[in-house]
Amino acid sequence: MKQISKLTLIILGGLAFNTLQVTAAEADVASVPPLKHVTTVLLPGGAETGEVGINTHTGKVYVANFGKYTVSVLDGVSDKIVATIPVGNPAYVAPGESEPPFPPLNGPSGIAVDELTNTVYALNNNGYLTVINGRTNTVTDNYAVDTNGASFGLFTQDIVRSKQTGKLYIANYANQIDVVDPKTKAVLTTIPDDNANFLAIDQRTNRIYVSNYWDATVTVIDGKTDTVIDLITGVGAAATPDNCYLNNTCVGSYSGIDHLAVDETLHRLYVTGTYDGSLITIDTNTNKVINTIYIGTNLFDVVVNPNNHNIYVISDLFSTLAVVDGLTGKVIAKNIPVGNPPTPTNIGSLPQGLAFNPVNGKVYVGDSGDTYDVPNTRGEVVILEVNNH
């Protein structure tokens, strides 16, 4: 079957539910915005932006431009683009296909950084891992880490790195998690997961969390043994009946859980619900859902500010960012612009990537820049910072 872009599914889901309203209490919204806009940086040759990664030791920011097969490198001090690195393979054709798919599925979607060795790993959608020297901004290696087809075709879309073991964990959408040793370039094991979506890691406990998009569950993996040790249920609402997404027969609304983020100090895991606009909080000590709030349509990526425990979450469809106080669970800001919103004739800029640097207090949003409506549009990085008044 033809490969289906996860981004395409997100867009369709957002259009189907774009009448949802924000239900967080207005009284929870702070009078002084917790974030302020710094600048917006155009990406030279970058568009259809995926994830954003940061090396807090060097301050460099890495933006995966999966539609242009590049990684943009941003200097975190000057907020200038210092390099554009070709990665991926635009000519790649998946087994059984006659032509490259559209939207493009062979460029980089995920970024992982080894800060000690200054190495950047760019995960490409076609199962290849590109290794970048962070000092020279050059590609040093490129090798296959996954060759198995998933329900929607091969679509390796997310990656995290364990600081304790150095191992890489790679999500092949709706199929499995690959555990890779970057030193030997070997796939050590594969963990079956027919709903695998995005990943997060608690570096203190070395536990990896996998959002299972349709089932409204989160898989918990022990990074020491690389085995599943728990399955957290009730993470939003599941799509019903089971496997209805395969033939488009789902009944009613469901959460469609996507990105995750960990607050290691508070022992909290936050998960976004794309379809119903929910932000779900999980206690990582008990692996139980303890709170769910509804912020707005198409919540996608989420990160945590470990300095003040604020949670930043973007709506890719409406190009907005909301801020939640992790200590109280209350929304303190919403509808902060991080791109161009949709219009009756334009999907908008669809911000996909989100990262926070606790050293300089800056939030980086990777924005596709209306790529789906305006040909040759350049992507951009919207930069905000913590407002200390």
VENJOMO-V656234 format. One record per helix or strand of 2 or more residues. SS is the DSSP state (A for helix, B for strand). FROM is the first residue (numbers start at 1). TO is the last residue. If there is no record, write none. Layout:
# VENJOMO-V656234
{{SS FROM TO} {SS FROM TO}}
This chain:
# VENJOMO-V656234
{{A 6 16} {A 26 28} {B 35 42} {B 49 54} {B 60 65} {B 70 75} {B 80 86} {B 108 114} {B 119 124} {B 128 133} {B 138 144} {B 156 161} {B 168 172} {B 176 181} {B 186 192} {B 196 202} {B 207 212} {B 217 222} {B 227 232} {A 244 246} {B 257 263} {B 268 273} {B 278 283} {B 288 294} {B 299 304} {B 310 315} {B 320 325} {B 330 337} {B 351 357} {B 362 367} {B 380 386}}
